[in-house]
Amino acid sequence: MFRLCAIVLLLCFVVAPGLSQGPLAQSRAAVDVELAQRHFRRGNTFNNLERYEEAIAEYELAVTADPNLAEAYHNMASILYFQERFVEAIPAYQRFVALQKEPSAALIAALNTLGQLLRDQQRYAEALPIDLQAIERDPKNASQIYIMGNTYFNAGFADEAAQIFAKALEVTPGDAYLHRSLGRMYEDLGRLEEALEQYRAASTADPASDFYKDLVSTLEARVAQSSTSAAP
């Protein structure tokens, strides 16, 4: 009986560490790059033939063999997006983005798409860091920046909207409309002095605009009135 207990304890010691590391650790221990590439190429063939379910199955086998095969995640995400299977596409895009070490057109497109999908799902806390990365990688995509900021703002997340426009100004300083947009967010948050600073920056960037001048003068009067009301 004693020998049987000892054997059971020994087996627990041998098996338990592997189980405690989880499936991802086990997958990494069993990486087979050659097998992954074989499945990846088969996936591409099926994709080109528009046999999408078979392509997805091959890409899944590819990332099972090599969890770091970014291209397989990207191609799988693209198919799922094309099929409007957006909830399924999100984790594939997330994994692809996480694996990228260098900037690329594919990464920029993935960040923009992933941010949009998360916002559409109202997963704003997850979307914000993705959107901030997208702005940093693609600062000249003004229309996308306004879509991001206005989506957060209209959903009641004015602070997150302010972060979007603040990030955009960080990478593209001196844009009058961005200053105006950030000022609007700050004004909505009741941060009037910061809003006034942004309106003044907008007017400085576009001195010919009466619109920005009016924003400055109107808010200056409001700030002055608030200061007078607050005085003892």
N, C-alpha and C positions, 0 to 999 in steps of 0.2 A: 504493500500500500504506500509506504514511504517513497519507494522508487517511482511509482506512478505519479504521485504528486510532484516530485522533483522534475519529471519529464514534462508535465503540463506547464510548470513554472518556466522551464527553459524555453518551451515553444512560445509562451507569451512574450518572453524577452526578445525572441528573434522576430516575431511577427508584428508586435505592437508598434515598434518604431516606424515601420513602413506605413502602417495604417494611419498613424498620427500625422504623417506629413501631408496627407490628402492626395487626391487624384492628380493635381497639377504637378506635384513633386514626382509622383510615379511616372507621369508622362515624360517629364524632363529626363528621368533616369533611363527611359526607353526610347530616346530620340533616334530615329532612323531617317537621316537626311535623304538617302537614295530612294527609300520607299515613299517618302513625302513628295519628292519631286516627280516620281512616277504617277502618283495619284493627282498631283497638280497638273501635269501635262494632260492626263486623261480628262480632268475637269475642264481644261481649256478647249479640248477637242469637242466635248459635249456642249460647252457654252457656244462655240462657233456654229454648231449644228442646231442651236436653239433647243437642245434637249436639257432644259434648265434643272429639272429635278435630279437628273443623273449627274449633272455638273456639280450641284450643291453636295450631293452624296460623296463625290470624289474629293471636293475641297474639304469636307469634314474629315474624311479619312487622311487627307494630307496634313491637316493641323493636329490630328491625333498622333500621327507619326512624328511631326515636328511642330510643337506649339508656337514656335517663333517664325513660322513661314508667313510673313506679313502679306505677301501677294495673294495667298489663298484666302485670307480673311477679306482682303479688298475686293477680290472678284466675287466672293460669295455675297458680301454686302451689296455690291452693285446689282447682282441678280435679284436679291430680295427687295431692294429698293425699286427696281424696274417692275417687279410684280406687286408693288404696293404692300408688301409684307413688312411694314415699317417697324413694328415692335421687334420682329426677328432681326431686322437689319441693324438695329442699334448696337447690340453687343458685338457684332462683327466689325462695325465701324470703330467702336471703342477699342477693341483689341488691335486693330490696324494702327490707329493713332498712337496707342501706347507703345507700339514697337518701333515707331519712326524716330530715328536719331538725327536725320538731316532734313532740311526744308526741301520741298518738292511740290510740283503742281498737284500731284495726287494727294499729298497731305493737306494742302490748302482746300481742295475740293471736298475731301473727307471731313475736315473740320467744319466747313460751312454746312455740309449736308447733315452731319451729326448734330450740330447745334440747332438747326431747323427742326429736325425730328424730335429732339428732346423738348424744344419749346412747344411744338405741336401737341406733344403728350402732356404738356403742363408740368414737366419735370425741370422747373426753372433752376433749382439748386445745382443740378447736374449740368444744365446747359450753360450756366454763366462762365465757369472756367474754360469750357470749350470755346465759347464765343470770344472770350478775351484772347485766347490763343489764336483764333482765326484772325482777329484784328491785327495782332502783332505780326502774323505771317503775311497778311494781305491788306496792308493799311490803305491802299488806294481804292478798295471796293466800297465806295461811299454808300451806294444804295443798300448794300447788305448791312452796313453799320446802322443806317437809319431804321431798317426793318427790325434789327435786333433791339435797338433802344426803344422804339415805339411799341414793340410787342411787350417788353417788360413793363413799360409805363402804362399801357392800356390794360394790362392784367393786374395793375395795382402794386407793382414792384418798382416804385420810383427810385429807390436807393440803388437797385440793380441797374436800372436804366442809366442813372448817373454814372455808375462805374463803367458802363459801355462807352459813353461819350468822353469820359475822362481818359480812358485807355486810348480812344481814337485820337484825342488831342495830344496825348503823350507821344504817339508815333507820327502824327501829322500836325504839328503845332501851327497856329496862325490861321486856321480855317474859321471864317466868321460864322458860318451856319452851325458848325459844331459847337462853338462857344455859345451861340444863342440857344442851341438845344440843351446843352449842359446847364445853362442858366435857368431854363424852364424847369428842368428837373429839380434844381436846388430851390427854386421858388416854390415849387409844389411841396417840397419837404420842409418849407418854412425857414430855410437857410438863406435869408435875404441878403446878407452881406456877401456871401459867396456867389449868389445869383447876380448881384450887381457887378461884382468883379468880372463875371463872364460876359455880361451884356456890354460892359465897357470894353472888354477885349474884342468883342464882335464889332463894335463901332470903330475901334482903332484899326482892325483888320480891313474894314470896308467903310472908310470915312464918308463916302458919297451916299450911303444908305440912310434915309430919314427914318426908316423902320427901326433900325438899331438905336438911333439917337432917341427916338420916342420911348423905346424900352428903357433906356438909361434914365431919362428924365422922369418917367412914370414911377420907376422903382425907387429912384432917389427921393421923390416926394413921399412915397410910402414909408421908406426907412426913416425919413426925418419925422414923419407923423408918429411912427411907432416910438421913436426916441422921446418925443415930446410927451406922449401919453404915459410912457414909463417913468418919466421924471417925477420925483416926489413933490 
